[in-house]
Amino acid sequence: MFFYNNATGAAGSGELRADGNYHHLMDFPAGQFGKWTHVVSVYRQLFFYNRATGAASSGRIDALGQYHHLMDFPAGQFGKWTDVVHVHGRLFFYDRDSGAAGSGQLDAAGDYHHLVDFPVGQFGDWSDIVGARDLLFFYNVSERAGASGRLEPDGKYHHFNHIPNIGAWTDVVSLDRRLFFYDGFTFAGGTGMLDGAGNYSNAKYIPPGGLGHFQGRFSHVVSSSNTRLFFYCRQVEGYSESGKINSGGDYAFLRSFPAGQFGQWSHITETEYVPLPGPDPHPVG
């Protein structure tokens, strides 16, 4: 896992283990990282992006948690995007204000290769977008509805389904093709599943209080290794919890971490490579 504070430029790395315990690896001092609005993991690579400037950067986290800088991309190279999402080795860029989007990928050296531009209005108004293996899942909290589609190896998008009646959630997280939903107002949760054709089915509802011990709003919900979840509350000195979801969508609480164990972070993302069934990402070139 990679933790980043965009106010200080500090960061940290660690692992969420199978039993839900956290193993810390590295600390990176204030100022080591620039000011970024988005931090996206592409397996063990990291893509940093600043929406205000259009600049970006890439790097890699090794097995010991050390960071290796790869490439810098100058201001203006990337447009204005509200969302940047990892989809099976590719990056999907989306602007909620215009409905435009784009796709591309990082090569092993961290260089970016642009694939496809999608025009203004092609995509609707979505509050959350997550990658679910080679699929994209779109969600609109106001309409309580979603949509699914596939990002192809060449970066083109193939739309599948409109999905009504999902419920009202503040956060959506993917664990392979399983989806986890969290409501930061009621502290309830839910799980669902996408099949290879983008069809959605509800799995389980987790009532308020069923996620763990914390009766407050988590600021971050992050998946790890496609089976585990990490919940973090920035407002309560980094109080955190972990849990897991099985193949049937059942949730189990694992561990809690007291306030103060984790610092103040604006962004948290996983950095673990987990081989998945299905086509491997195509190499660039």
FENLIN-V701642 format. One record per backbone hydrogen bond with DSSP energy under -1.0 kcal/mol. NH is the residue of the N-H (numbers start at 1). CO is the residue of the C=O. Records with the same first field share a line. If there is no record, write none. Layout:
NH = CO ; CO
//
This chain:
2 = 269
3 = 12
4 = 267
5 = 10
9 = 5
11 = 28
12 = 3
13 = 26
14 = 1
15 = 23
17 = 21
20 = 17
23 = 15
25 = 13
26 = 13
28 = 11
31 = 8
32 = 29
33 = 9
37 = 49
38 = 49
40 = 47
42 = 45
45 = 42
46 = 59
47 = 40
48 = 57
49 = 38
50 = 55
54 = 50
56 = 73
57 = 48
58 = 71
59 = 46
60 = 68
61 = 44
62 = 66
65 = 62
68 = 60
70 = 58
71 = 58
73 = 56
76 = 53
77 = 74
78 = 54
82 = 94
83 = 94
85 = 92
87 = 90
90 = 87
91 = 104
92 = 85
93 = 102
94 = 83
95 = 100
99 = 95
101 = 118
102 = 93
103 = 116
104 = 91
105 = 113
107 = 111
110 = 107
113 = 105
115 = 103
116 = 103
118 = 101
121 = 98
122 = 119
123 = 99
127 = 139
128 = 139
130 = 137
132 = 135
135 = 132
136 = 149
137 = 130
138 = 147
139 = 128
140 = 145
144 = 140
145 = 140
146 = 163
147 = 138
148 = 161
149 = 136
150 = 158
151 = 134
152 = 156
155 = 152
158 = 150
160 = 148
163 = 146
166 = 144
170 = 182
171 = 182
173 = 180
175 = 178
178 = 175
179 = 192
180 = 173
181 = 190
182 = 171
183 = 188
187 = 183
189 = 206
190 = 181
191 = 204
192 = 179
193 = 201
194 = 177
195 = 199
198 = 195
201 = 193
203 = 191
206 = 189
210 = 207
219 = 232
220 = 232
222 = 230
224 = 228
227 = 224
228 = 224
229 = 243
230 = 222
231 = 241
232 = 220
233 = 239
238 = 233
239 = 236
240 = 257
241 = 231
242 = 255
243 = 229
244 = 252
245 = 227
246 = 250
249 = 246
252 = 244
254 = 242
257 = 240
260 = 237
261 = 258
266 = 4
267 = 4
269 = 2
//
